Amino acid sequence: MTHTRTPTIVVAGAGLTGLSAAISAREAGARVMLLEKGGREDVGGNAAFSGGLFLFCYDGPDDLTSITEDFEPGMRADRIEAPPYTRHAYAAELSAMSGGRAEPRLVGALAERSLDTVRWLAAKGVRFTFNRTLGAEVRDGVLHIPPGQVLTCVGEGMSRGFEVIRPLLAHAERIGVEIHWSTPLAKVRRDDGRVTGAAVGDGGRTVPADAVVIATGGFQASHELRREHLGPEWEAVRLRGTRLSTGDGIQAALGAGAEKAGTWSSCHSAAVDPTMPAPEHSADSPPFPLHGFWLGVLVNRDGERFVDEGPGPWVRNYSKMGRAIMRQPGCEAFEIFDQRTAARVADEFAGAAVPIVADTVVELAERIGVPADRLRHTLETFNSACAPGDTIGEDRGTSGITPPKSRWAAPLDRPPYVAYHAVAGLTFTFGGIRIDPEGRALGADGAPVPGLYAAGEAIGGLFYGDYPGGAALMRAAVFGRAAGHTAATEATSAPHPA
């Protein structure tokens, strides 16, 4: 005789992924124990330090206003024009940015479920708003929205991410998710091939469970794993995200039979202000990403350009600028602007970073510590390669120089000149656990590991060289929600001895 009982689901990690999984499992009728390595002040994982941007599909303005009717100041208009951002466009963009390596089933699931998941988050209390940073603007009483990246969470700057976490934590507690702080996952316990619980702390105590969901993030906070997989130059890199993602959950899943997936030698790494301290707790602001590179040029300590600053919209490219900087002498660079763009950069893309200002190129070179003759030659060569005219547009690229600046190229010839010192800030790593679209962890044979699930930054197979901004938070919520639901329903339907 068998009977159905209430299963116990352990979710490891209280970030956006873990909270989504825990809420979803609880909604499916399970008892849920959410284990967080840090204290309550560490809730949120990397999502707490993000800009709160979600990339999702929509058919037009009605889909957007079904999520929110909040607008940042100056954004409200009588009418909204928003061309569709289709599932096909989403999948095609993510696949292209991965160089065709992203797992097609995961790409399809992410695109297909994105809109419904944003609505699900909104129903849990997450507040979204129309945002101008990514190209939306009001013209003649109409809010014009380019496809994709149109909504962020409420809040300011890099504090928006914590405004995703705050309502989800409150909702999880309200519906009865049992949260255990300062309880790190040490090992996934198995018996006869099936997960039976989670060893915590030093491994001496086991929490019995019918299933375990790994939502502990990547391995970016581990010096050893960074050195092993990213390279020795990354061992001392500055962290933009949580200090607690040291790969524990990934290692526990691999030890329980899960297979590796994705590129373990790549990561999300933006240009950041080196004077800003790494965040300690969830409510702290991380080093502000210096996203204004596309409005000027990037030079290394030798005074030379080394990267195409405008291959496309900045939100599609910022996550690889840190890696480009890491390949330069001293792993540092300088973003340089003139008066065409300096005010906009300071207002939108520099945070609290203090600019270095000079009236001449020679003076600027002295202040930032690069050879004056090299910097002068670099800027003169760049200026000569720009098309005539004063406008900065997406269709204006350089000609005859390497590397090119493919878009938004304009001469730097209007002093005073402004520079920002930039180093790489590591946000998260791309390699992790292999899963299917429902969040089941897969073994080397491609079959699910019974009772083991994973999502978020702990998984691999979606992001490779780069990805579109907003897809990371969307991945966390979509697959966290799926993993929690699958874990609960499969554990509920499994027969148990009477």
VMD Tcl script that draws the C-alpha trace (Angstrom):
set ca {
  {0.00 0.00 0.00}
  {1.22 3.48 -0.79}
  {0.05 6.91 0.17}
  {0.81 10.49 -0.79}
  {2.31 12.70 1.88}
  {3.54 16.27 2.07}
  {7.09 16.25 0.75}
  {9.95 18.25 2.24}
  {11.95 20.29 -0.24}
  {15.29 21.83 0.72}
  {16.31 24.88 -1.27}
  {19.94 25.96 -0.81}
  {20.49 29.67 -1.33}
  {18.20 32.63 -0.57}
  {18.81 34.76 -3.65}
  {16.31 35.47 -6.41}
  {16.67 31.89 -7.66}
  {16.23 30.32 -4.25}
  {13.32 32.52 -3.22}
  {11.58 31.80 -6.53}
  {12.14 28.06 -6.05}
  {11.00 28.12 -2.43}
  {7.82 30.07 -3.15}
  {6.99 27.89 -6.14}
  {7.53 24.65 -4.18}
  {5.42 25.98 -1.32}
  {2.65 26.96 -3.73}
  {2.75 23.37 -5.03}
  {1.97 22.07 -1.53}
  {5.41 21.12 -0.21}
  {7.02 21.86 3.11}
  {9.98 24.05 2.18}
  {13.19 24.61 4.10}
  {15.26 27.45 2.64}
  {18.90 27.28 3.73}
  {21.03 30.43 3.49}
  {24.78 30.38 3.97}
  {24.84 33.93 5.31}
  {22.71 35.80 7.82}
  {19.49 37.65 7.11}
  {21.56 40.65 6.11}
  {22.97 38.57 3.23}
  {19.63 37.65 1.68}
  {19.36 38.14 -2.06}
  {22.61 36.79 -3.49}
  {23.83 38.58 -6.59}
  {20.36 39.81 -7.49}
  {20.48 42.17 -4.51}
  {23.45 43.95 -6.12}
  {21.97 44.23 -9.60}
  {20.21 46.99 -11.50}
  {16.89 45.10 -11.28}
  {16.55 44.64 -15.04}
  {14.49 41.78 -16.52}
  {14.56 40.86 -20.20}
  {11.24 39.34 -21.26}
  {9.03 38.88 -24.30}
  {5.96 40.98 -25.01}
  {3.59 41.59 -27.89}
  {3.04 45.29 -27.32}
  {2.10 48.03 -24.83}
  {-0.79 46.09 -23.30}
  {1.56 43.38 -22.06}
  {3.77 46.02 -20.44}
  {0.98 47.95 -18.76}
  {-0.44 44.67 -17.45}
  {2.72 44.51 -15.31}
  {3.07 48.13 -14.24}
  {1.75 51.62 -14.79}
  {4.62 53.20 -12.86}
  {6.93 55.55 -14.75}
  {10.17 57.24 -13.79}
  {9.90 61.06 -13.73}
  {9.50 62.44 -17.22}
  {8.52 59.09 -18.74}
  {4.73 59.25 -18.49}
  {2.99 59.93 -21.81}
  {-0.44 59.87 -23.38}
  {0.45 56.87 -25.51}
  {3.06 54.09 -25.61}
  {4.61 52.71 -28.75}
  {6.39 49.42 -28.11}
  {7.20 47.13 -31.04}
  {6.94 43.46 -30.06}
  {9.92 41.67 -28.56}
  {9.03 38.17 -29.65}
  {10.05 34.78 -28.33}
  {11.88 34.18 -31.57}
  {13.80 37.47 -31.23}
  {14.69 36.69 -27.61}
  {15.92 33.20 -28.45}
  {17.80 34.37 -31.52}
  {19.58 37.13 -29.61}
  {20.62 34.90 -26.73}
  {21.78 32.18 -29.10}
  {23.77 34.64 -31.21}
  {25.48 36.17 -28.20}
  {26.51 32.71 -27.02}
  {28.08 31.98 -30.38}
  {25.43 29.35 -31.00}
  {26.50 27.32 -27.96}
  {23.55 27.99 -25.64}
  {21.41 24.89 -24.99}
  {18.40 25.34 -27.32}
  {15.87 23.81 -24.91}
  {16.92 26.17 -22.12}
  {16.88 29.15 -24.47}
  {13.38 28.27 -25.64}
  {12.07 27.78 -22.12}
  {13.54 31.07 -20.93}
  {11.97 33.00 -23.78}
  {8.61 31.20 -23.59}
  {8.15 31.65 -19.83}
  {9.65 35.11 -19.38}
  {6.50 37.26 -19.59}
  {4.44 34.99 -17.35}
  {7.25 34.90 -14.80}
  {7.50 38.69 -14.64}
  {3.76 38.79 -14.00}
  {4.24 36.12 -11.32}
  {6.90 38.27 -9.63}
  {4.65 41.31 -9.80}
  {1.86 39.33 -8.15}
  {4.27 38.58 -5.28}
  {4.84 42.27 -4.70}
  {7.82 43.10 -6.93}
  {7.25 46.57 -8.36}
  {8.41 47.43 -11.86}
  {8.73 50.78 -13.60}
  {9.37 52.11 -17.10}
  {13.00 53.22 -17.30}
  {14.82 55.58 -19.69}
  {18.35 54.28 -19.20}
  {18.01 51.72 -21.97}
  {16.72 53.94 -24.73}
  {13.05 54.64 -23.99}
  {12.13 58.29 -24.49}
  {9.12 60.57 -24.73}
  {8.68 62.41 -28.02}
  {5.62 64.51 -28.92}
  {3.58 63.01 -26.09}
  {4.41 59.41 -27.02}
  {6.65 57.07 -25.01}
  {8.78 55.25 -27.60}
  {10.19 51.95 -26.35}
  {12.84 49.97 -28.24}
  {12.39 46.18 -28.20}
  {13.60 44.53 -25.00}
  {14.88 45.86 -21.65}
  {12.08 48.29 -20.93}
  {11.25 47.67 -17.28}
  {13.37 47.69 -14.16}
  {12.44 47.34 -10.53}
  {11.73 50.49 -8.59}
  {14.64 52.09 -6.76}
  {17.80 53.97 -7.61}
  {20.82 52.72 -9.51}
  {22.29 49.49 -8.24}
  {19.88 49.39 -5.29}
  {17.06 48.28 -7.59}
  {18.05 44.64 -7.24}
  {17.38 44.61 -3.52}
  {13.86 45.83 -4.28}
  {13.32 42.51 -6.08}
  {14.38 40.57 -3.01}
  {12.57 42.48 -0.28}
  {8.98 41.63 -1.34}
  {9.87 38.03 -2.26}
  {11.38 37.42 1.18}
  {8.29 38.87 2.86}
  {6.03 36.70 0.69}
  {8.04 33.55 1.36}
  {7.80 34.09 5.11}
  {4.10 34.92 4.86}
  {3.23 31.63 3.12}
  {5.23 29.48 5.51}
  {8.64 28.90 3.92}
  {10.98 27.92 6.78}
  {14.16 29.97 6.45}
  {17.35 28.86 8.19}
  {20.03 31.55 8.26}
  {23.76 30.84 8.62}
  {23.17 27.30 7.38}
  {25.48 26.52 4.46}
  {25.00 23.45 2.30}
  {27.92 21.03 2.67}
  {26.80 17.94 0.78}
  {23.79 16.38 -0.92}
  {22.93 13.07 0.77}
  {21.76 10.15 -1.34}
  {20.64 6.61 -0.70}
  {20.11 3.97 -3.38}
  {20.61 6.60 -6.06}
  {18.03 9.09 -4.75}
  {18.48 12.32 -2.80}
  {17.56 11.93 0.85}
  {18.70 15.19 2.39}
  {21.27 17.93 2.74}
  {24.29 17.90 5.02}
  {24.80 21.40 6.42}
  {27.45 23.33 8.30}
  {30.55 21.20 8.68}
  {28.61 18.22 7.34}
  {27.85 16.75 10.74}
  {24.12 17.51 10.61}
  {21.75 16.31 7.90}
  {18.40 17.87 7.04}
  {16.16 15.08 5.67}
  {14.46 15.97 2.39}
  {12.66 14.44 -0.54}
  {14.46 16.78 -2.93}
  {17.19 19.42 -2.92}
  {17.26 22.51 -5.15}
  {20.70 24.04 -5.69}
  {20.38 27.83 -5.89}
  {23.72 28.83 -4.38}
  {25.11 30.84 -7.30}
  {28.39 30.46 -9.13}
  {31.97 30.21 -7.90}
  {33.11 33.79 -8.41}
  {33.92 34.33 -4.72}
  {36.35 31.39 -4.55}
  {40.00 32.39 -5.08}
  {40.92 28.78 -5.82}
  {38.17 28.11 -8.35}
  {38.76 31.44 -10.07}
  {42.42 30.61 -10.43}
  {41.68 27.10 -11.68}
  {39.01 27.98 -14.22}
  {39.40 31.67 -15.14}
  {43.17 31.96 -14.79}
  {45.73 33.20 -12.26}
  {45.16 36.87 -13.10}
  {41.59 36.54 -11.77}
  {42.61 35.36 -8.31}
  {42.69 38.89 -6.87}
  {39.93 40.45 -9.00}
  {37.42 42.83 -7.43}
  {33.99 41.33 -6.71}
  {30.79 43.14 -7.72}
  {28.48 40.51 -6.28}
  {28.03 38.43 -3.17}
  {31.10 37.22 -1.31}
  {29.26 33.99 -0.44}
  {29.11 32.33 -3.88}
  {32.14 30.08 -3.56}
  {30.86 27.16 -5.61}
  {29.76 25.04 -2.62}
  {26.40 24.11 -4.11}
  {27.85 23.32 -7.52}
  {30.45 21.04 -5.95}
  {27.79 19.33 -3.82}
  {25.67 18.68 -6.91}
  {28.62 17.30 -8.87}
  {29.42 15.05 -5.94}
  {25.84 13.76 -6.05}
  {26.11 12.75 -9.70}
  {25.26 15.89 -11.65}
  {27.20 16.73 -14.79}
  {29.06 19.96 -15.58}
  {27.72 22.28 -18.28}
  {28.68 25.53 -19.94}
  {31.96 27.37 -20.15}
  {33.81 27.35 -16.85}
  {36.48 29.70 -18.18}
  {34.17 32.67 -18.74}
  {32.18 35.09 -16.61}
  {30.20 38.31 -16.36}
  {32.70 41.08 -15.67}
  {32.00 44.80 -16.09}
  {34.23 47.86 -15.89}
  {34.03 49.36 -12.39}
  {35.47 52.18 -10.32}
  {38.43 50.71 -8.37}
  {37.95 53.07 -5.42}
  {34.54 51.65 -4.56}
  {34.65 48.85 -1.93}
  {33.15 45.45 -2.67}
  {29.72 45.02 -1.02}
  {29.45 43.24 2.31}
  {25.70 42.89 2.76}
  {22.60 42.91 0.57}
  {21.57 46.48 1.20}
  {25.06 47.75 0.27}
  {25.67 49.17 -3.18}
  {28.24 47.26 -5.24}
  {31.03 48.99 -7.18}
  {29.12 51.02 -9.75}
  {29.57 49.71 -13.28}
  {31.12 52.29 -15.59}
  {28.75 51.75 -18.49}
  {29.59 54.95 -20.37}
  {32.37 53.35 -22.43}
  {30.19 53.46 -25.57}
  {30.12 57.27 -25.45}
  {33.91 57.63 -25.53}
  {37.01 55.46 -25.82}
  {38.79 52.96 -23.61}
  {42.59 53.10 -23.39}
  {45.07 51.01 -21.41}
  {48.00 52.23 -19.32}
  {50.06 52.47 -22.52}
  {47.59 55.02 -23.89}
  {46.27 52.67 -26.57}
  {42.75 51.56 -27.47}
  {42.17 47.83 -27.22}
  {38.45 47.10 -27.77}
  {35.48 48.09 -29.92}
  {33.58 50.34 -27.50}
  {30.42 50.35 -29.62}
  {29.68 46.94 -31.14}
  {26.01 47.36 -30.22}
  {23.79 48.71 -27.43}
  {25.80 48.95 -24.21}
  {23.39 46.66 -22.39}
  {24.39 43.89 -24.81}
  {28.12 44.42 -24.27}
  {28.95 45.74 -20.81}
  {29.35 42.28 -19.27}
  {32.43 41.54 -21.38}
  {34.28 44.84 -20.87}
  {35.83 43.60 -17.63}
  {37.33 40.62 -19.44}
  {38.79 42.95 -22.06}
  {40.37 45.07 -19.31}
  {41.81 41.97 -17.62}
  {43.87 41.31 -20.76}
  {45.58 44.72 -20.53}
  {48.81 45.68 -18.73}
  {48.11 45.96 -15.03}
  {44.52 44.82 -15.62}
  {43.36 48.44 -15.73}
  {42.05 50.99 -18.22}
  {40.66 54.51 -18.55}
  {37.38 55.63 -20.09}
  {37.88 58.99 -21.83}
  {35.24 61.51 -22.91}
  {35.01 65.10 -24.08}
  {32.30 67.67 -23.54}
  {30.00 66.09 -26.11}
  {29.17 63.29 -23.70}
  {30.82 63.98 -20.32}
  {27.69 65.37 -18.68}
  {25.56 62.43 -19.74}
  {28.17 59.94 -18.55}
  {28.37 61.62 -15.14}
  {24.58 61.70 -14.83}
  {23.75 58.17 -15.99}
  {26.79 55.90 -16.12}
  {29.39 56.81 -13.50}
  {27.67 56.66 -10.11}
  {29.87 58.17 -7.41}
  {33.09 57.74 -9.39}
  {35.27 60.87 -9.33}
  {36.33 62.00 -12.81}
  {39.82 63.12 -13.76}
  {39.54 66.38 -15.73}
  {42.11 68.16 -17.89}
  {42.12 70.96 -20.45}
  {44.54 69.25 -22.84}
  {45.35 65.70 -23.89}
  {48.91 66.06 -22.57}
  {47.64 67.20 -19.19}
  {45.13 64.35 -19.10}
  {47.87 61.84 -19.88}
  {49.95 63.16 -16.99}
  {47.03 62.95 -14.59}
  {46.12 59.38 -15.46}
  {49.70 58.22 -15.77}
  {49.92 57.18 -19.42}
  {52.51 58.25 -22.03}
  {51.43 61.61 -23.43}
  {52.74 60.97 -26.94}
  {50.92 57.62 -27.13}
  {47.62 59.02 -25.89}
  {47.84 62.01 -28.24}
  {48.52 59.70 -31.19}
  {45.67 57.37 -30.16}
  {43.13 60.18 -29.96}
  {44.32 61.87 -33.15}
  {44.08 58.56 -35.02}
  {40.63 57.89 -33.58}
  {39.39 61.39 -34.41}
  {40.58 61.08 -38.00}
  {38.73 57.77 -38.35}
  {35.40 59.29 -37.29}
  {32.90 60.51 -39.86}
  {32.56 64.31 -40.23}
  {29.88 66.01 -38.17}
  {28.98 66.57 -34.56}
  {26.27 63.99 -34.01}
  {26.71 60.72 -32.12}
  {24.55 58.02 -33.61}
  {24.19 54.29 -33.79}
  {24.97 54.44 -37.50}
  {28.26 56.32 -37.07}
  {31.32 54.10 -36.92}
  {35.02 54.60 -37.53}
  {36.85 53.57 -40.68}
  {40.41 52.43 -41.22}
  {41.49 51.76 -37.63}
  {41.92 48.65 -35.49}
  {40.10 48.05 -33.30}
  {37.15 49.86 -34.88}
  {34.44 51.63 -32.99}
  {31.41 50.27 -34.81}
  {28.76 52.67 -33.50}
  {28.44 56.02 -31.69}
  {31.83 57.20 -32.89}
  {32.49 60.94 -32.66}
  {35.79 62.85 -32.38}
  {37.12 63.62 -28.93}
  {38.08 67.23 -29.55}
  {36.00 69.34 -27.19}
  {37.93 69.93 -23.97}
  {37.97 69.77 -21.04}
  {38.61 66.03 -21.29}
  {37.25 63.66 -18.67}
  {38.60 60.24 -17.68}
  {37.48 57.51 -15.29}
  {39.85 54.87 -13.97}
  {38.38 51.40 -14.57}
  {39.20 47.87 -13.48}
  {37.32 44.61 -13.91}
  {34.51 43.81 -11.49}
  {33.54 40.13 -11.43}
  {29.82 39.51 -11.04}
  {29.29 35.80 -11.69}
  {30.71 32.81 -13.51}
  {29.12 31.00 -16.46}
  {29.92 27.33 -15.78}
  {27.75 25.14 -13.58}
  {25.36 22.20 -13.35}
  {23.62 20.67 -16.36}
  {19.82 20.87 -16.13}
  {16.76 20.33 -18.28}
  {14.11 23.05 -18.80}
  {12.19 21.91 -15.70}
  {15.21 22.38 -13.44}
  {16.16 18.71 -13.04}
  {19.90 18.19 -12.56}
  {21.20 15.82 -15.22}
  {23.93 13.20 -14.92}
  {26.63 12.26 -17.40}
  {24.17 9.97 -19.20}
  {21.70 12.81 -19.68}
  {19.19 11.31 -17.25}
  {17.89 13.25 -14.22}
  {19.57 12.69 -10.88}
  {16.53 11.65 -8.79}
  {15.60 14.32 -6.29}
  {18.23 16.87 -7.39}
  {17.38 20.19 -9.04}
  {19.27 23.39 -9.83}
  {18.77 26.87 -11.27}
  {20.21 30.36 -11.55}
  {23.92 31.05 -11.56}
  {24.61 27.51 -10.32}
  {23.75 26.13 -13.76}
  {25.65 26.14 -17.04}
  {24.59 25.90 -20.64}
  {22.91 29.26 -21.25}
  {25.56 31.98 -21.09}
  {28.90 31.72 -22.84}
  {30.92 34.66 -24.16}
  {28.20 37.21 -23.45}
  {24.45 37.61 -22.97}
  {21.85 40.38 -23.24}
  {21.39 42.49 -20.12}
  {18.37 41.46 -18.06}
  {18.59 37.80 -19.07}
  {20.45 36.82 -15.88}
  {17.70 37.90 -13.46}
  {15.15 36.44 -15.85}
  {17.02 33.12 -15.85}
  {17.08 33.11 -12.05}
  {13.34 33.62 -11.73}
  {12.24 31.37 -14.62}
  {14.32 28.34 -13.72}
  {14.13 28.87 -9.97}
  {10.34 28.84 -10.25}
  {10.46 25.77 -12.50}
  {12.89 23.84 -10.28}
  {10.84 24.46 -7.13}
  {7.60 23.41 -8.79}
  {9.11 20.31 -10.39}
  {10.79 19.25 -7.15}
  {7.54 19.54 -5.21}
  {5.27 17.87 -7.75}
  {7.63 14.99 -8.46}
  {8.24 14.36 -4.77}
  {4.49 14.48 -4.13}
  {3.69 11.98 -6.86}
  {6.45 9.56 -5.90}
  {5.11 6.53 -3.98}
  {6.23 6.09 -0.37}
  {5.94 2.99 1.78}
  {3.01 3.01 4.17}
}
mol new
graphics top color blue
foreach p $ca { graphics top sphere $p radius 0.5 }
foreach p [lrange $ca 0 end-1] q [lrange $ca 1 end] { graphics top cylinder $p $q radius 0.2 }
display resetview
